[in-house]
Amino acid sequence: MAFDTNKLGRIGDWMQTYVDRKRFAGCSVLVAQGGQEVYFDAKGQRDTDTGQPFTRDTIARIYSMTKPVTSVGIMMLAERGLFHLDAPVSDFIPAFADMRCLIDGATAADQTEPCQTPTLHQLLTHTSGLSYPFNPGITAKAMDEADILFRADQGSLAEMTDRVAALPLAFHPGTRWEYSVGIDVLGRVIEVVSGKSLEAFLVDEILGPLGMDETRFSVPAGGIDRFASLYTPLAGSAYGMNAAKPETPVLRCVDKPDTSPFLNAEMHSGGGGLVGTIDDYLKFAEMLRTGGAGLISPKTLDFMMRNHLPGDIASMGPASFAEQPMEGMGFGLGGAVVLNPGRVRVPSSLGDFSWGGMASTFFWIDPVLDLSVVFFTQLAPSSSYPARPQLKALIHGAMT
């Protein structure tokens, strides 16, 4: 299948509408089919105060789109025989020994019982019992109170993972799905196994070989002038997820380029810490689509991009936020997998592999149509507007 150029033009009109309505300050879309670019456009501004345009070389916070990168790193080590995915995380981080989880119906964080230590596989698939502070529930509240979020300004990865291990799990590992800091914890596992910092490992093994030279945990030298501001439509915290928005759209800046902690990140967050450009991320997406680019086995990638849950995400009773729909959507290692486009209620192909980030960024690869699509903007939280399903509908609607 090919694209109708005129219908692809609808994407630019759609982006401009988001900018005009003050939903996004700026945004960009990059589409490749069969390894060839078929569409790029950018609209709006990367900083509304300075009026700088949102350009192709804009550097953006990709937040949870870091997770697939870290997951590939874990699997590169696994395919070298350095561990098995059923290994308990306590083999690498001793603080996770002797875990406890909340009892059924718990109303307080001290109502716990002994449980198994989560495995590496459970951390990869968000079935570990870990959580995020913006989720509902007791464990999430305890994380919020302890300020556990793996932010760029929150010190060392080793210290933060030990603090996570001190909290009770939200449920027995393997019994439910809940979006979590599990892949941040796996970033620490990479450090322990490789003997390198997480950034050094990712640069040596993935980012460097792929030519992703502007994707790092800190804004690359000389990149501050292209680093976008981060906005929220919310009056309160930008991490309020499903909090109500004011009736009149606003764009409140919550992270300016010249004062951002991403200028010199202390924390290497494998779950949400990378910044980079849209072309860099397309290189990563294309590596996934084409079978590893010699960095990782195509068989390992095929394994990663299959559904690893018993059914769809919804069947595991999640009460958490997620970057994707839950019905008709499975979960692989580091990303979501379309099982049934009808149940997802978004035009898709079977086997689409995707994930997004807190600042409303998004990517997917389509193995049926040979597509790689990357969307960049800088608006948190990502639950603010239905941009992702709308973009997928535009892409599929432009095909002939």
C-alpha positions as a Python dict, from the first residue, in 0.01 Angstrom:
ca = {
    (1, 'M'): (0, 0, 0),
    (2, 'A'): (112, 356, -75),
    (3, 'F'): (16, 704, 42),
    (4, 'D'): (-204, 968, -113),
    (5, 'T'): (8, 1284, -86),
    (6, 'N'): (-294, 1511, -64),
    (7, 'K'): (-439, 1310, 223),
    (8, 'L'): (-106, 1313, 404),
    (9, 'G'): (-139, 1691, 394),
    (10, 'R'): (-427, 1661, 637),
    (11, 'I'): (-170, 1587, 908),
    (12, 'G'): (-26, 1938, 882),
    (13, 'D'): (-372, 2090, 900),
    (14, 'W'): (-448, 1877, 1207),
    (15, 'M'): (-127, 1984, 1381),
    (16, 'Q'): (-195, 2349, 1301),
    (17, 'T'): (-540, 2317, 1459),
    (18, 'Y'): (-382, 2190, 1781),
    (19, 'V'): (-145, 2489, 1779),
    (20, 'D'): (-418, 2741, 1695),
    (21, 'R'): (-638, 2610, 1975),
    (22, 'K'): (-345, 2642, 2220),
    (23, 'R'): (-342, 2272, 2290),
    (24, 'F'): (20, 2232, 2178),
    (25, 'A'): (281, 2504, 2159),
    (26, 'G'): (439, 2311, 1872),
    (27, 'C'): (468, 1961, 1730),
    (28, 'S'): (615, 1752, 1449),
    (29, 'V'): (544, 1426, 1268),
    (30, 'L'): (788, 1203, 1078),
    (31, 'V'): (667, 905, 873),
    (32, 'A'): (879, 645, 691),
    (33, 'Q'): (761, 350, 484),
    (34, 'G'): (997, 75, 381),
    (35, 'G'): (1284, 283, 514),
    (36, 'Q'): (1201, 586, 295),
    (37, 'E'): (1070, 912, 438),
    (38, 'V'): (721, 981, 305),
    (39, 'Y'): (619, 1272, 527),
    (40, 'F'): (755, 1533, 764),
    (41, 'D'): (601, 1851, 894),
    (42, 'A'): (629, 2071, 1199),
    (43, 'K'): (399, 2342, 1331),
    (44, 'G'): (405, 2598, 1608),
    (45, 'Q'): (679, 2695, 1849),
    (46, 'R'): (920, 2520, 2079),
    (47, 'D'): (904, 2822, 2310),
    (48, 'T'): (610, 3061, 2311),
    (49, 'D'): (801, 3336, 2492),
    (50, 'T'): (1083, 3357, 2237),
    (51, 'G'): (875, 3256, 1936),
    (52, 'Q'): (1135, 3001, 1824),
    (53, 'P'): (972, 2755, 1582),
    (54, 'F'): (927, 2384, 1653),
    (55, 'T'): (1176, 2257, 1396),
    (56, 'R'): (1301, 1922, 1278),
    (57, 'D'): (1613, 1951, 1495),
    (58, 'T'): (1421, 2053, 1809),
    (59, 'I'): (1540, 1860, 2115),
    (60, 'A'): (1252, 1726, 2324),
    (61, 'R'): (1198, 1528, 2642),
    (62, 'I'): (1087, 1181, 2531),
    (63, 'Y'): (1017, 1057, 2886),
    (64, 'S'): (872, 703, 2866),
    (65, 'M'): (982, 653, 2507),
    (66, 'T'): (1309, 584, 2690),
    (67, 'K'): (1156, 254, 2807),
    (68, 'P'): (1188, 67, 2474),
    (69, 'V'): (1553, 178, 2450),
    (70, 'T'): (1633, 47, 2799),
    (71, 'S'): (1437, -272, 2728),
    (72, 'V'): (1648, -335, 2418),
    (73, 'G'): (1955, -286, 2638),
    (74, 'I'): (1836, -550, 2884),
    (75, 'M'): (1766, -794, 2602),
    (76, 'M'): (2111, -735, 2449),
    (77, 'L'): (2260, -853, 2779),
    (78, 'A'): (2014, -1142, 2805),
    (79, 'E'): (2103, -1276, 2461),
    (80, 'R'): (2467, -1284, 2570),
    (81, 'G'): (2372, -1537, 2837),
    (82, 'L'): (2440, -1303, 3129),
    (83, 'F'): (2102, -1373, 3296),
    (84, 'H'): (1761, -1525, 3232),
    (85, 'L'): (1443, -1318, 3239),
    (86, 'D'): (1297, -1532, 3519),
    (87, 'A'): (1583, -1426, 3749),
    (88, 'P'): (1464, -1234, 4056),
    (89, 'V'): (1576, -872, 4056),
    (90, 'S'): (1733, -933, 4400),
    (91, 'D'): (2010, -1127, 4223),
    (92, 'F'): (2132, -786, 4102),
    (93, 'I'): (1986, -543, 4358),
    (94, 'P'): (1995, -707, 4705),
    (95, 'A'): (1749, -452, 4852),
    (96, 'F'): (1472, -640, 4669),
    (97, 'A'): (1516, -956, 4879),
    (98, 'D'): (1241, -1041, 5129),
    (99, 'M'): (969, -844, 4951),
    (100, 'R'): (622, -779, 5088),
    (101, 'C'): (303, -677, 4909),
    (102, 'L'): (-28, -527, 5015),
    (103, 'I'): (-291, -774, 5131),
    (104, 'D'): (-618, -789, 4937),
    (105, 'G'): (-838, -502, 5045),
    (106, 'A'): (-556, -318, 5223),
    (107, 'T'): (-637, 33, 5340),
    (108, 'A'): (-291, 128, 5467),
    (109, 'A'): (70, 73, 5359),
    (110, 'D'): (147, -141, 5666),
    (111, 'Q'): (-114, -405, 5575),
    (112, 'T'): (121, -642, 5396),
    (113, 'E'): (222, -1005, 5358),
    (114, 'P'): (535, -1178, 5227),
    (115, 'C'): (555, -1225, 4850),
    (116, 'Q'): (797, -1338, 4585),
    (117, 'T'): (1058, -1098, 4453),
    (118, 'P'): (967, -966, 4108),
    (119, 'T'): (1154, -1115, 3814),
    (120, 'L'): (1323, -925, 3535),
    (121, 'H'): (1042, -1033, 3303),
    (122, 'Q'): (779, -894, 3539),
    (123, 'L'): (966, -563, 3555),
    (124, 'L'): (976, -550, 3174),
    (125, 'T'): (603, -619, 3141),
    (126, 'H'): (472, -399, 3427),
    (127, 'T'): (342, -703, 3616),
    (128, 'S'): (592, -671, 3903),
    (129, 'G'): (371, -504, 4164),
    (130, 'L'): (567, -178, 4141),
    (131, 'S'): (378, 140, 4058),
    (132, 'Y'): (410, 511, 3975),
    (133, 'P'): (324, 795, 4215),
    (134, 'F'): (58, 927, 3975),
    (135, 'N'): (-137, 598, 3978),
    (136, 'P'): (-427, 540, 4218),
    (137, 'G'): (-367, 316, 4519),
    (138, 'I'): (-173, 283, 4842),
    (139, 'T'): (168, 200, 4698),
    (140, 'A'): (143, 487, 4451),
    (141, 'K'): (52, 724, 4733),
    (142, 'A'): (352, 605, 4934),
    (143, 'M'): (575, 669, 4633),
    (144, 'D'): (428, 1019, 4597),
    (145, 'E'): (486, 1095, 4965),
    (146, 'A'): (845, 970, 4937),
    (147, 'D'): (897, 1169, 4612),
    (148, 'I'): (1005, 862, 4416),
    (149, 'L'): (980, 945, 4044),
    (150, 'F'): (1334, 906, 3900),
    (151, 'R'): (1345, 1270, 3791),
    (152, 'A'): (1656, 1413, 3629),
    (153, 'D'): (1741, 1604, 3948),
    (154, 'Q'): (1692, 1317, 4194),
    (155, 'G'): (2045, 1186, 4251),
    (156, 'S'): (2177, 839, 4183),
    (157, 'L'): (1996, 550, 4023),
    (158, 'A'): (2139, 307, 4281),
    (159, 'E'): (1996, 505, 4573),
    (160, 'M'): (1655, 549, 4414),
    (161, 'T'): (1612, 180, 4333),
    (162, 'D'): (1690, 91, 4695),
    (163, 'R'): (1422, 338, 4806),
    (164, 'V'): (1171, 172, 4572),
    (165, 'A'): (1255, -169, 4721),
    (166, 'A'): (1168, -45, 5071),
    (167, 'L'): (801, 6, 4977),
    (168, 'P'): (538, -270, 4962),
    (169, 'L'): (439, -400, 4620),
    (170, 'A'): (84, -313, 4512),
    (171, 'F'): (5, -682, 4443),
    (172, 'H'): (166, -1024, 4416),
    (173, 'P'): (405, -1018, 4118),
    (174, 'G'): (255, -1160, 3800),
    (175, 'T'): (-108, -1124, 3903),
    (176, 'R'): (-191, -781, 3760),
    (177, 'W'): (-68, -514, 3519),
    (178, 'E'): (20, -171, 3651),
    (179, 'Y'): (232, 93, 3480),
    (180, 'S'): (542, 133, 3691),
    (181, 'V'): (904, 229, 3749),
    (182, 'G'): (1003, -130, 3670),
    (183, 'I'): (1213, -30, 3370),
    (184, 'D'): (1392, 233, 3579),
    (185, 'V'): (1489, -51, 3812),
    (186, 'L'): (1610, -245, 3507),
    (187, 'G'): (1832, 49, 3421),
    (188, 'R'): (2012, -19, 3748),
    (189, 'V'): (2035, -389, 3656),
    (190, 'I'): (2211, -287, 3334),
    (191, 'E'): (2461, -88, 3539),
    (192, 'V'): (2530, -380, 3775),
    (193, 'V'): (2569, -637, 3497),
    (194, 'S'): (2766, -421, 3252),
    (195, 'G'): (2982, -236, 3502),
    (196, 'K'): (2901, 91, 3322),
    (197, 'S'): (2667, 379, 3395),
    (198, 'L'): (2336, 340, 3216),
    (199, 'E'): (2415, 629, 2984),
    (200, 'A'): (2758, 488, 2896),
    (201, 'F'): (2605, 150, 2818),
    (202, 'L'): (2328, 296, 2601),
    (203, 'V'): (2575, 521, 2417),
    (204, 'D'): (2821, 238, 2356),
    (205, 'E'): (2566, -26, 2260),
    (206, 'I'): (2265, 151, 2105),
    (207, 'L'): (2273, 530, 2068),
    (208, 'G'): (2625, 555, 1930),
    (209, 'P'): (2604, 268, 1679),
    (210, 'L'): (2268, 398, 1549),
    (211, 'G'): (2400, 752, 1509),
    (212, 'M'): (2158, 887, 1769),
    (213, 'D'): (2412, 1150, 1863),
    (214, 'E'): (2165, 1401, 2005),
    (215, 'T'): (1983, 1155, 2231),
    (216, 'R'): (2120, 1154, 2586),
    (217, 'F'): (2010, 1195, 2948),
    (218, 'S'): (2137, 1555, 2939),
    (219, 'V'): (2089, 1806, 2657),
    (220, 'P'): (2394, 1760, 2430),
    (221, 'A'): (2657, 2035, 2420),
    (222, 'G'): (2545, 2315, 2192),
    (223, 'G'): (2184, 2194, 2196),
    (224, 'I'): (2029, 2429, 2450),
    (225, 'D'): (1917, 2673, 2179),
    (226, 'R'): (1712, 2392, 2021),
    (227, 'F'): (1574, 2250, 2346),
    (228, 'A'): (1197, 2294, 2373),
    (229, 'S'): (1001, 2424, 2670),
    (230, 'L'): (760, 2187, 2844),
    (231, 'Y'): (398, 2296, 2889),
    (232, 'T'): (88, 2178, 3070),
    (233, 'P'): (-280, 2270, 3028),
    (234, 'L'): (-338, 2206, 3399),
    (235, 'A'): (-347, 2466, 3673),
    (236, 'G'): (-174, 2226, 3914),
    (237, 'S'): (88, 1958, 3868),
    (238, 'A'): (180, 1861, 3511),
    (239, 'Y'): (177, 1501, 3637),
    (240, 'G'): (-188, 1518, 3741),
    (241, 'M'): (-260, 1277, 3456),
    (242, 'N'): (-639, 1278, 3433),
    (243, 'A'): (-692, 1599, 3629),
    (244, 'A'): (-945, 1844, 3491),
    (245, 'K'): (-832, 2114, 3249),
    (246, 'P'): (-957, 2475, 3259),
    (247, 'E'): (-1244, 2547, 3021),
    (248, 'T'): (-1027, 2794, 2830),
    (249, 'P'): (-714, 2624, 2694),
    (250, 'V'): (-392, 2754, 2843),
    (251, 'L'): (-28, 2664, 2795),
    (252, 'R'): (158, 2703, 3123),
    (253, 'C'): (534, 2649, 3100),
    (254, 'V'): (666, 2408, 3364),
    (255, 'D'): (1024, 2354, 3243),
    (256, 'K'): (1225, 2621, 3060),
    (257, 'P'): (1529, 2525, 2852),
    (258, 'D'): (1775, 2751, 3037),
    (259, 'T'): (1684, 2622, 3386),
    (260, 'S'): (1583, 2262, 3311),
    (261, 'P'): (1733, 1976, 3515),
    (262, 'F'): (1786, 1803, 3178),
    (263, 'L'): (2077, 2040, 3113),
    (264, 'N'): (2284, 1832, 3354),
    (265, 'A'): (2086, 1527, 3462),
    (266, 'E'): (2199, 1364, 3785),
    (267, 'M'): (1963, 1070, 3742),
    (268, 'H'): (1988, 829, 3451),
    (269, 'S'): (1624, 725, 3431),
    (270, 'G'): (1585, 419, 3210),
    (271, 'G'): (1211, 464, 3233),
    (272, 'G'): (1184, 829, 3136),
    (273, 'G'): (1507, 1026, 3120),
    (274, 'L'): (1621, 1068, 2760),
    (275, 'V'): (1599, 1382, 2548),
    (276, 'G'): (1656, 1381, 2173),
    (277, 'T'): (1543, 1473, 1822),
    (278, 'I'): (1271, 1322, 1607),
    (279, 'D'): (1522, 1197, 1347),
    (280, 'D'): (1721, 1023, 1619),
    (281, 'Y'): (1415, 838, 1742),
    (282, 'L'): (1321, 736, 1390),
    (283, 'K'): (1659, 562, 1371),
    (284, 'F'): (1566, 361, 1680),
    (285, 'A'): (1218, 281, 1544),
    (286, 'E'): (1367, 169, 1213),
    (287, 'M'): (1612, -56, 1399),
    (288, 'L'): (1312, -226, 1562),
    (289, 'R'): (1121, -252, 1235),
    (290, 'T'): (1407, -393, 1028),
    (291, 'G'): (1537, -653, 1272),
    (292, 'G'): (1809, -504, 1489),
    (293, 'A'): (2060, -335, 1254),
    (294, 'G'): (2322, -585, 1369),
    (295, 'L'): (2298, -466, 1731),
    (296, 'I'): (2052, -727, 1853),
    (297, 'S'): (1917, -1045, 1700),
    (298, 'P'): (1599, -1019, 1490),
    (299, 'K'): (1474, -1323, 1683),
    (300, 'T'): (1518, -1134, 2010),
    (301, 'L'): (1327, -836, 1871),
    (302, 'D'): (1049, -1064, 1749),
    (303, 'F'): (1030, -1206, 2101),
    (304, 'M'): (1014, -855, 2249),
    (305, 'M'): (735, -736, 2022),
    (306, 'R'): (500, -1026, 2093),
    (307, 'N'): (233, -1010, 2361),
    (308, 'H'): (373, -1138, 2692),
    (309, 'L'): (45, -1116, 2887),
    (310, 'P'): (-220, -1391, 2919),
    (311, 'G'): (-463, -1168, 2725),
    (312, 'D'): (-494, -795, 2668),
    (313, 'I'): (-390, -539, 2929),
    (314, 'A'): (-751, -483, 3033),
    (315, 'S'): (-787, -853, 3123),
    (316, 'M'): (-529, -808, 3399),
    (317, 'G'): (-747, -561, 3587),
    (318, 'P'): (-533, -248, 3573),
    (319, 'A'): (-628, 52, 3778),
    (320, 'S'): (-332, 253, 3657),
    (321, 'F'): (-255, 514, 3399),
    (322, 'A'): (-112, 381, 3072),
    (323, 'E'): (34, 545, 2761),
    (324, 'Q'): (-194, 331, 2541),
    (325, 'P'): (-547, 188, 2528),
    (326, 'M'): (-590, -130, 2732),
    (327, 'E'): (-867, -318, 2552),
    (328, 'G'): (-740, -514, 2253),
    (329, 'M'): (-384, -415, 2341),
    (330, 'G'): (-123, -655, 2470),
    (331, 'F'): (216, -574, 2613),
    (332, 'G'): (555, -699, 2501),
    (333, 'L'): (892, -601, 2647),
    (334, 'G'): (900, -222, 2672),
    (335, 'G'): (601, -147, 2451),
    (336, 'A'): (239, -224, 2361),
    (337, 'V'): (126, -468, 2092),
    (338, 'V'): (-203, -446, 1900),
    (339, 'L'): (-398, -771, 1934),
    (340, 'N'): (-735, -660, 1801),
    (341, 'P'): (-771, -323, 1623),
    (342, 'G'): (-1147, -331, 1672),
    (343, 'R'): (-1115, -359, 2047),
    (344, 'V'): (-844, -90, 2051),
    (345, 'R'): (-1089, 130, 1855),
    (346, 'V'): (-804, 292, 1663),
    (347, 'P'): (-710, 208, 1301),
    (348, 'S'): (-414, -26, 1338),
    (349, 'S'): (-245, -335, 1202),
    (350, 'L'): (-211, -656, 1397),
    (351, 'G'): (126, -648, 1568),
    (352, 'D'): (173, -270, 1576),
    (353, 'F'): (437, -204, 1844),
    (354, 'S'): (428, 133, 2016),
    (355, 'W'): (476, 348, 2321),
    (356, 'G'): (458, 712, 2421),
    (357, 'G'): (593, 959, 2672),
    (358, 'M'): (456, 1186, 2942),
    (359, 'A'): (504, 1495, 2724),
    (360, 'S'): (261, 1348, 2464),
    (361, 'T'): (532, 1212, 2233),
    (362, 'F'): (447, 885, 2055),
    (363, 'F'): (589, 629, 1816),
    (364, 'W'): (477, 310, 1650),
    (365, 'I'): (606, 63, 1399),
    (366, 'D'): (365, -125, 1172),
    (367, 'P'): (508, -460, 1053),
    (368, 'V'): (225, -511, 804),
    (369, 'L'): (256, -174, 624),
    (370, 'D'): (633, -134, 687),
    (371, 'L'): (574, 194, 868),
    (372, 'S'): (770, 381, 1131),
    (373, 'V'): (596, 691, 1270),
    (374, 'V'): (726, 935, 1532),
    (375, 'F'): (530, 1224, 1682),
    (376, 'F'): (694, 1495, 1896),
    (377, 'T'): (542, 1767, 2110),
    (378, 'Q'): (599, 1890, 2467),
    (379, 'L'): (275, 1884, 2664),
    (380, 'A'): (229, 1703, 2995),
    (381, 'P'): (37, 1501, 3086),
    (382, 'S'): (-8, 1284, 2779),
    (383, 'S'): (-369, 1214, 2876),
    (384, 'S'): (-460, 1576, 2796),
    (385, 'Y'): (-586, 1525, 2439),
    (386, 'P'): (-656, 1231, 2203),
    (387, 'A'): (-374, 1321, 1963),
    (388, 'R'): (-237, 967, 1931),
    (389, 'P'): (-550, 792, 1803),
    (390, 'Q'): (-623, 1090, 1581),
    (391, 'L'): (-277, 1067, 1424),
    (392, 'K'): (-313, 694, 1365),
    (393, 'A'): (-647, 758, 1194),
    (394, 'L'): (-489, 1025, 973),
    (395, 'I'): (-203, 795, 872),
    (396, 'H'): (-433, 504, 786),
    (397, 'G'): (-676, 739, 612),
    (398, 'A'): (-400, 858, 379),
    (399, 'M'): (-326, 511, 244),
    (400, 'T'): (-442, 399, -101),
}
